[in-house]
Amino acid sequence: MKREDSITAVILAGGKSSRMGSDKAFLNLGTDTMIGELISRLKKTFTEIIIIAEDVKKYERFGLEVFGDILPDKGPLGGIYTALMRSGTFSNFIFACDAPFVDLDLIRYMIDKAEGADIVVPRHDGVFEPLCAIYSKRCIEPIEKRFVADDLKVTGFFPEVNVDSVDADGRIFTNINTRDDYHAVVESVT
């Protein structure tokens, strides 16, 4: 069995898209939607992919397991927690649906480093990119402590676990929050 077969890919699609005004996951990108393109690319590396979303019904059309947040209104940290609680694998690659430039080579490199680490996370210019990272189920308890402390910063629990970081090109962390962001990304891929 390949190492990536023992890791679930998780797409976080639970954002409210308030600055965009519409669901970012369903914006057109090339010949597909952003989430459709992401699923197609992740299928090249992962055999199991799940989606964490606020509106479960909207995402059922992709034929993947879709889970709603266990603890609503906890932002991306709540999505990561739900992913770790719902997935059937110990390690999980977690990626935000609004970042269209997934890098499969980087993911495979991170998978190679995952054994023994609680988190494998890319860094760009010294800053962690926690919504493109591998998390193990050992993160569940430290995340629960963050909820009790009402600290929803995704990296807030990192000092409590074994983190391995890798340097990465910043382009892959481009995410879409506004119409201007979206138009810039569309122009860069056409």
DOBA-837543 format. One line per 2 residues: number of its first residue (from 0); their letters; for each residue x, y, z of N, C-alpha, C. Coordinates in nm, 3 decimals. Atoms other than C-alpha are relative to their C-alpha. Example, Ala and Ser with C-alpha at 12.3 -4.5 7.8 and 13.67 -1.06 7.14 Angstrom:
DOBA-837543
0 = AS = 0.089 -0.119 0.000 1.230 -0.450 0.780 0.090 0.120 0.000 | -0.082 -0.119 -0.006 1.367 -0.106 0.714 -0.077 0.109 0.073;
END
This chain:
DOBA-837543
0 = MK = 0.084 -0.119 0.000 0.000 0.000 0.000 0.089 0.125 0.000 | -0.074 -0.126 0.004 0.128 0.346 -0.091 -0.034 0.082 0.123;
2 = RE = 0.018 -0.085 -0.119 0.172 0.594 0.195 -0.123 0.089 -0.013 | 0.114 -0.091 0.015 -0.090 0.830 0.047 -0.134 -0.072 0.010;
4 = DS = 0.124 0.075 -0.019 -0.348 0.549 0.060 -0.043 -0.002 0.147 | 0.033 0.000 -0.142 -0.331 0.574 0.440 -0.027 0.141 0.054;
6 = IT = 0.030 -0.138 -0.037 -0.402 0.948 0.439 -0.124 0.046 -0.077 | 0.121 -0.054 0.063 -0.742 1.103 0.369 0.025 0.145 -0.040;
8 = AV = 0.000 -0.141 0.040 -0.763 1.427 0.171 -0.131 0.060 0.046 | 0.119 -0.068 -0.052 -1.005 1.671 0.331 -0.007 0.140 -0.061;
10 = IL = 0.022 -0.134 0.054 -1.147 1.975 0.156 -0.089 0.077 0.096 | 0.080 -0.087 -0.087 -1.265 2.250 0.389 -0.079 0.095 -0.089;
12 = AG = 0.086 -0.082 0.085 -1.561 2.411 0.215 -0.105 0.072 0.085 | 0.102 -0.049 -0.092 -1.737 2.555 0.518 -0.009 0.149 0.017;
14 = GK = 0.003 -0.144 -0.021 -1.668 2.925 0.483 -0.131 0.064 -0.042 | 0.124 -0.070 0.030 -1.951 3.174 0.466 0.010 0.084 -0.127;
16 = SS = -0.022 -0.077 0.122 -1.797 3.357 0.165 -0.063 0.139 0.008 | 0.069 -0.128 -0.018 -1.926 3.686 0.308 0.061 0.112 -0.085;
18 = RM = -0.063 -0.105 0.082 -1.670 3.904 0.126 -0.023 -0.024 -0.149 | 0.020 0.034 0.141 -1.733 3.721 -0.203 -0.146 0.024 -0.042;
20 = GS = 0.141 -0.018 0.033 -2.112 3.735 -0.189 -0.064 -0.123 -0.060 | 0.052 0.127 0.050 -2.148 3.383 -0.329 0.098 -0.110 0.041;
22 = DK = -0.082 0.112 -0.045 -2.009 3.037 -0.255 0.123 -0.013 -0.090 | -0.125 0.003 0.076 -1.643 3.041 -0.364 0.025 -0.136 -0.064;
24 = AF = -0.027 0.134 0.051 -1.632 2.665 -0.414 -0.060 -0.023 -0.137 | 0.070 0.023 0.125 -1.870 2.690 -0.709 0.030 0.104 -0.106;
26 = LN = -0.043 -0.093 0.103 -1.696 2.972 -0.895 0.067 -0.079 -0.113 | -0.063 0.068 0.114 -1.583 2.871 -1.244 0.150 0.024 0.001;
28 = LG = -0.145 -0.008 0.013 -1.215 2.796 -1.285 0.039 -0.094 -0.113 | -0.027 0.083 0.118 -1.108 2.676 -1.627 -0.130 -0.061 -0.049;
30 = TD = 0.119 0.068 0.051 -1.360 2.415 -1.742 -0.086 -0.058 0.111 | 0.071 0.058 -0.114 -1.486 2.329 -1.393 -0.021 0.108 0.106;
32 = TM = 0.008 -0.090 -0.115 -1.573 2.488 -1.060 0.129 -0.014 0.081 | -0.121 0.009 -0.083 -1.301 2.557 -0.805 0.006 -0.133 0.074;
34 = IG = -0.004 0.124 -0.077 -1.401 2.260 -0.592 0.007 -0.122 -0.093 | -0.008 0.110 0.096 -1.450 2.034 -0.895 0.142 -0.020 -0.049;
36 = EL = -0.140 0.006 0.042 -1.100 2.117 -1.018 0.088 -0.055 0.112 | -0.078 0.047 -0.114 -0.958 2.060 -0.671 -0.019 -0.151 0.022;
38 = IS = 0.028 0.143 -0.016 -1.128 1.721 -0.640 0.073 -0.081 -0.107 | -0.068 0.070 0.110 -0.994 1.615 -0.982 0.149 -0.011 0.025;
40 = RL = -0.145 0.002 -0.024 -0.640 1.708 -0.886 0.035 -0.087 0.120 | -0.030 0.081 -0.119 -0.653 1.548 -0.540 -0.018 -0.149 -0.028;
42 = KK = 0.020 0.141 0.034 -0.782 1.222 -0.693 0.124 -0.062 -0.064 | -0.124 0.051 0.059 -0.443 1.192 -0.866 0.095 -0.053 0.107;
44 = TF = -0.089 0.041 -0.109 -0.282 1.136 -0.524 -0.072 -0.080 0.107 | 0.071 0.062 -0.113 -0.551 1.025 -0.277 -0.112 -0.092 -0.047;
46 = TE = 0.112 0.090 0.031 -0.791 0.731 -0.283 -0.124 0.039 0.078 | 0.116 -0.044 -0.079 -1.014 0.881 -0.013 0.002 0.151 0.016;
48 = II = 0.017 -0.145 -0.013 -1.140 1.240 -0.020 -0.134 0.025 0.067 | 0.125 -0.040 -0.064 -1.400 1.393 0.211 -0.010 0.153 -0.002;
50 = II = 0.026 -0.145 -0.002 -1.556 1.739 0.229 -0.062 0.035 0.135 | 0.061 -0.056 -0.121 -1.632 1.939 0.543 -0.068 0.130 -0.044;
52 = AE = 0.075 -0.115 0.050 -1.904 2.193 0.470 -0.114 0.036 0.094 | 0.113 -0.046 -0.080 -2.166 2.401 0.645 -0.131 -0.053 -0.058;
54 = DV = 0.121 0.046 0.069 -2.430 2.308 0.386 0.033 -0.133 -0.069 | -0.036 0.134 0.047 -2.384 1.933 0.338 -0.065 -0.033 -0.133;
56 = KK = 0.077 0.036 0.121 -2.653 1.896 0.069 0.062 0.056 -0.128 | -0.057 -0.062 0.119 -2.479 2.136 -0.172 0.116 -0.080 -0.058;
58 = YE = -0.123 0.067 0.043 -2.172 1.913 -0.189 -0.019 -0.149 -0.026 | 0.025 0.142 0.021 -2.334 1.570 -0.213 0.013 -0.041 -0.146;
60 = RF = -0.005 0.030 0.144 -2.332 1.594 -0.594 0.135 -0.052 -0.046 | -0.134 0.043 0.040 -1.958 1.516 -0.598 0.026 -0.148 0.029;
62 = GL = -0.015 0.142 -0.026 -2.011 1.160 -0.480 0.102 -0.033 0.108 | -0.094 0.019 -0.110 -1.783 1.205 -0.178 -0.076 0.008 0.132;
64 = EV = 0.061 -0.019 -0.132 -1.860 1.180 0.192 0.012 0.147 0.037 | 0.004 -0.141 -0.042 -1.961 1.523 0.321 -0.049 0.004 0.143;
66 = FG = 0.035 -0.012 -0.141 -1.974 1.614 0.689 -0.018 0.146 0.037 | 0.017 -0.134 -0.057 -2.110 1.922 0.863 0.085 0.013 0.124;
68 = DI = -0.082 -0.024 -0.119 -1.913 2.082 1.143 -0.063 -0.060 0.125 | 0.046 0.054 -0.128 -1.941 1.900 1.473 -0.034 0.114 0.095;
70 = LP = 0.021 -0.119 -0.082 -1.910 2.235 1.651 -0.014 0.120 -0.094 | 0.020 -0.111 0.094 -2.064 2.510 1.435 0.067 0.129 0.048;
72 = DK = -0.053 -0.135 -0.026 -1.916 2.860 1.414 0.137 -0.001 0.069 | -0.136 0.006 -0.055 -1.561 2.754 1.507 0.104 0.025 -0.108;
74 = GP = -0.091 -0.037 0.107 -1.411 2.861 1.175 0.082 -0.118 -0.051 | -0.084 0.107 0.054 -1.131 2.666 1.007 0.046 -0.102 0.105;
76 = LG = -0.041 0.095 -0.104 -1.021 2.515 1.338 -0.110 -0.102 0.025 | 0.112 0.092 -0.014 -1.368 2.364 1.373 -0.006 -0.098 -0.116;
78 = GI = -0.004 0.088 0.115 -1.337 2.224 1.021 0.108 -0.106 0.012 | -0.110 0.095 -0.021 -1.002 2.064 1.101 -0.040 -0.102 0.105;
80 = YT = 0.045 0.090 -0.107 -1.147 1.918 1.420 -0.101 -0.101 -0.054 | 0.100 0.090 0.058 -1.446 1.774 1.232 0.067 -0.102 -0.091;
82 = AL = -0.072 0.091 0.090 -1.214 1.625 0.970 0.070 -0.110 0.078 | -0.074 0.099 -0.079 -1.002 1.454 1.233 -0.095 -0.096 0.071;
84 = MR = 0.098 0.086 -0.068 -1.308 1.321 1.415 -0.073 -0.093 -0.098 | 0.082 0.076 0.096 -1.486 1.197 1.100 0.080 -0.091 -0.093;
86 = SG = -0.075 0.080 0.098 -1.206 1.059 0.884 0.035 -0.137 0.058 | -0.035 0.135 -0.042 -1.116 0.693 0.894 0.150 -0.026 0.006;
88 = TF = -0.146 0.017 -0.002 -0.740 0.753 0.878 0.062 0.083 0.111 | -0.070 -0.069 -0.107 -0.492 0.862 1.141 0.052 0.136 -0.045;
90 = SN = -0.053 -0.125 0.055 -0.335 1.128 0.918 -0.091 0.050 -0.111 | 0.093 -0.061 0.094 -0.529 1.371 0.701 0.063 0.125 -0.062;
92 = FI = -0.045 -0.120 0.068 -0.424 1.622 0.438 -0.119 0.093 -0.011 | 0.112 -0.095 -0.006 -0.643 1.929 0.489 0.034 0.121 -0.086;
94 = FA = -0.023 -0.107 0.097 -0.683 2.191 0.218 -0.128 0.083 -0.013 | 0.115 -0.090 0.016 -0.909 2.495 0.180 -0.047 0.003 -0.145;
96 = CD = 0.054 0.005 0.137 -1.140 2.494 -0.122 0.020 0.131 -0.075 | -0.015 -0.128 0.068 -1.067 2.860 -0.197 0.145 0.032 -0.039;
98 = AP = -0.139 -0.016 0.042 -0.697 2.805 -0.278 0.019 -0.086 -0.126 | 0.008 0.078 0.124 -0.692 2.700 -0.645 0.131 -0.063 -0.050;
100 = FV = -0.128 0.045 0.055 -0.321 2.621 -0.687 0.062 -0.113 0.079 | -0.051 0.116 -0.073 -0.282 2.285 -0.513 0.123 -0.056 -0.073;
102 = DL = -0.125 0.049 0.056 0.072 2.148 -0.567 0.018 -0.146 0.042 | -0.005 0.142 -0.033 0.071 1.767 -0.583 0.141 -0.045 0.038;
104 = DL = -0.137 0.036 -0.038 0.452 1.745 -0.566 0.028 0.039 0.146 | -0.016 -0.043 -0.140 0.451 1.944 -0.241 -0.076 -0.095 0.093;
106 = IR = 0.080 0.090 -0.083 0.174 1.722 -0.102 0.072 -0.133 0.017 | -0.070 0.129 -0.008 0.368 1.405 -0.185 0.124 0.012 0.088;
108 = YM = -0.117 -0.024 -0.086 0.679 1.552 -0.020 -0.044 0.006 0.147 | 0.051 -0.008 -0.137 0.472 1.633 0.291 -0.041 -0.138 0.050;
110 = ID = 0.040 0.136 -0.038 0.331 1.279 0.294 0.123 -0.080 0.042 | -0.125 0.071 -0.033 0.688 1.143 0.294 0.052 0.040 0.138;
112 = KA = -0.048 -0.050 -0.130 0.759 1.353 0.606 -0.099 -0.024 0.114 | 0.108 0.007 -0.098 0.434 1.269 0.787 0.024 -0.100 0.113;
114 = EG = -0.017 0.100 -0.104 0.549 0.963 0.979 0.076 0.060 0.119 | -0.064 -0.052 -0.121 0.629 1.064 1.336 -0.037 0.143 0.034;
116 = AD = 0.039 -0.139 -0.026 0.493 1.418 1.301 -0.150 0.005 0.027 | 0.143 -0.023 -0.022 0.160 1.537 1.439 -0.057 0.090 -0.109;
118 = IV = 0.038 -0.092 0.108 0.148 1.811 1.174 0.119 0.016 -0.093 | -0.099 -0.042 0.100 0.339 1.865 0.852 -0.064 0.117 -0.072;
120 = VP = 0.060 -0.124 0.050 0.279 2.221 0.742 0.101 0.079 -0.082 | -0.090 -0.086 0.078 0.428 2.437 0.467 0.015 0.137 0.064;
122 = RH = -0.024 -0.139 -0.041 0.582 2.773 0.542 0.043 0.079 -0.121 | -0.042 -0.094 0.105 0.621 3.069 0.314 0.040 0.129 0.069;
124 = DG = -0.054 -0.121 -0.066 0.837 3.362 0.423 -0.013 -0.009 0.152 | 0.001 0.020 -0.145 0.846 3.212 0.775 -0.138 -0.012 0.063;
126 = VF = 0.136 0.006 -0.052 0.466 3.197 0.809 -0.062 -0.136 -0.034 | 0.069 0.127 0.022 0.277 2.869 0.853 -0.121 0.020 -0.091;
128 = EP = 0.118 0.003 0.086 0.010 2.784 0.594 -0.086 -0.119 0.047 | 0.067 0.113 -0.066 -0.219 2.570 0.817 -0.119 -0.059 -0.074;
130 = LC = 0.111 0.058 0.076 -0.493 2.517 0.558 0.049 -0.071 -0.126 | -0.062 0.086 0.102 -0.258 2.314 0.339 0.098 -0.087 0.077;
132 = AI = -0.087 0.072 -0.092 -0.124 2.070 0.595 -0.052 -0.140 0.030 | 0.038 0.134 -0.044 -0.125 1.713 0.720 -0.010 0.003 0.152;
134 = YS = 0.027 0.003 -0.144 -0.277 1.668 1.067 -0.026 -0.145 0.041 | 0.031 0.133 -0.053 -0.277 1.350 1.274 -0.108 0.013 0.107;
136 = KR = 0.105 0.000 -0.102 -0.549 1.251 1.517 0.055 0.037 0.138 | -0.057 -0.047 -0.128 -0.305 1.337 1.800 -0.030 0.149 0.023;
138 = CI = 0.033 -0.142 -0.013 -0.416 1.697 1.735 -0.137 0.022 0.062 | 0.139 -0.018 -0.047 -0.773 1.633 1.854 -0.005 0.061 0.140;
140 = EP = 0.007 -0.052 -0.137 -0.715 1.688 2.226 0.054 0.142 0.012 | -0.045 -0.140 -0.006 -0.501 2.003 2.184 -0.098 0.098 -0.064;
142 = IE = 0.101 -0.089 0.061 -0.769 2.147 1.953 -0.117 0.019 0.096 | 0.110 -0.012 -0.097 -1.038 2.071 2.211 0.036 0.099 0.110;
144 = KR = -0.044 -0.097 -0.102 -0.832 2.269 2.466 -0.013 0.143 -0.053 | 0.013 -0.134 0.060 -0.831 2.566 2.224 -0.146 0.044 0.002;
146 = FV = 0.143 -0.034 -0.005 -1.211 2.551 2.206 -0.040 0.044 0.141 | 0.032 -0.035 -0.139 -1.235 2.557 2.587 0.053 0.140 0.032;
148 = AD = -0.061 -0.132 -0.024 -1.002 2.861 2.589 -0.058 0.107 -0.092 | 0.058 -0.090 0.100 -1.210 3.019 2.308 0.107 0.066 -0.086;
150 = DL = -0.108 -0.044 0.088 -0.892 3.052 2.100 -0.013 -0.079 -0.130 | 0.027 0.070 0.125 -0.983 2.967 1.740 0.110 0.018 -0.104;
152 = KV = -0.113 -0.014 0.092 -0.648 3.059 1.584 0.051 -0.140 -0.033 | -0.036 0.136 0.040 -0.555 2.750 1.382 0.136 -0.041 0.054;
154 = TG = -0.134 0.035 -0.047 -0.189 2.763 1.482 0.014 0.010 0.153 | -0.006 -0.019 -0.145 -0.275 2.826 1.849 0.042 -0.124 0.077;
156 = FF = -0.036 0.122 -0.072 -0.228 2.461 1.947 0.133 -0.060 -0.049 | -0.122 0.055 0.057 0.089 2.404 1.740 0.111 -0.023 0.104;
158 = PE = -0.106 0.025 -0.099 0.324 2.445 2.043 -0.022 -0.128 0.082 | 0.031 0.119 -0.080 0.151 2.144 2.204 0.023 -0.132 -0.074;
160 = VN = -0.017 0.121 0.080 0.226 1.898 1.921 0.133 0.004 -0.076 | -0.123 0.011 0.078 0.516 1.779 1.706 -0.026 0.050 -0.142;
162 = VD = 0.022 -0.064 0.129 0.523 2.010 1.402 0.126 -0.010 -0.085 | -0.109 0.001 0.097 0.743 1.951 1.098 -0.041 0.094 -0.112;
164 = SV = 0.037 -0.095 0.105 0.747 2.238 0.851 0.090 -0.017 -0.122 | -0.073 0.005 0.126 0.855 2.254 0.487 -0.015 0.135 -0.068;
166 = DA = 0.006 -0.126 0.073 0.940 2.560 0.282 -0.072 -0.022 -0.132 | 0.078 0.014 0.123 0.710 2.622 -0.014 -0.016 0.134 -0.069;
168 = DG = 0.027 -0.116 0.083 0.640 2.865 -0.297 -0.133 0.062 0.041 | 0.120 -0.067 -0.047 0.383 3.123 -0.191 -0.117 -0.002 -0.095;
170 = RI = 0.110 -0.004 0.098 0.177 3.102 -0.513 -0.109 -0.102 0.036 | 0.102 0.103 -0.028 0.006 2.782 -0.399 -0.093 0.038 0.114;
172 = FT = 0.084 -0.041 -0.113 -0.133 2.963 -0.095 -0.092 0.116 -0.035 | 0.092 -0.104 0.044 -0.316 3.223 -0.301 -0.142 -0.049 0.025;
174 = NI = 0.140 0.040 -0.018 -0.674 3.212 -0.185 -0.091 0.112 -0.048 | 0.097 -0.092 0.058 -0.985 3.379 -0.312 -0.099 0.042 0.107;
176 = NT = 0.093 -0.054 -0.099 -1.176 3.605 -0.076 -0.095 0.104 -0.058 | 0.079 -0.108 0.059 -1.306 3.882 -0.301 -0.013 -0.022 -0.151;
178 = RD = 0.014 0.006 0.147 -1.420 3.930 -0.662 0.131 0.036 -0.068 | -0.129 -0.037 0.059 -1.087 4.102 -0.736 0.099 -0.116 0.006;
180 = DY = -0.086 0.119 -0.012 -0.898 3.797 -0.604 -0.037 -0.102 -0.107 | 0.048 0.098 0.097 -1.112 3.574 -0.822 0.042 0.037 -0.142;
182 = HA = -0.035 -0.043 0.136 -1.056 3.780 -1.139 0.150 -0.011 -0.024 | -0.146 0.013 0.015 -0.679 3.785 -1.076 0.039 -0.146 -0.022;
184 = VV = -0.030 0.142 0.017 -0.674 3.405 -1.042 -0.045 -0.047 -0.138 | 0.050 0.041 0.132 -0.888 3.355 -1.356 0.096 0.047 -0.109;
186 = ES = -0.094 -0.053 0.100 -0.650 3.578 -1.554 0.131 -0.078 0.001 | -0.128 0.071 -0.009 -0.347 3.383 -1.427 -0.007 -0.143 -0.054;
188 = VT = 0.012 0.138 0.048 -0.486 3.044 -1.536 -0.047 -0.007 -0.146 | 0.046 0.005 0.140 -0.614 3.146 -1.882 0.110 0.045 -0.094;
END
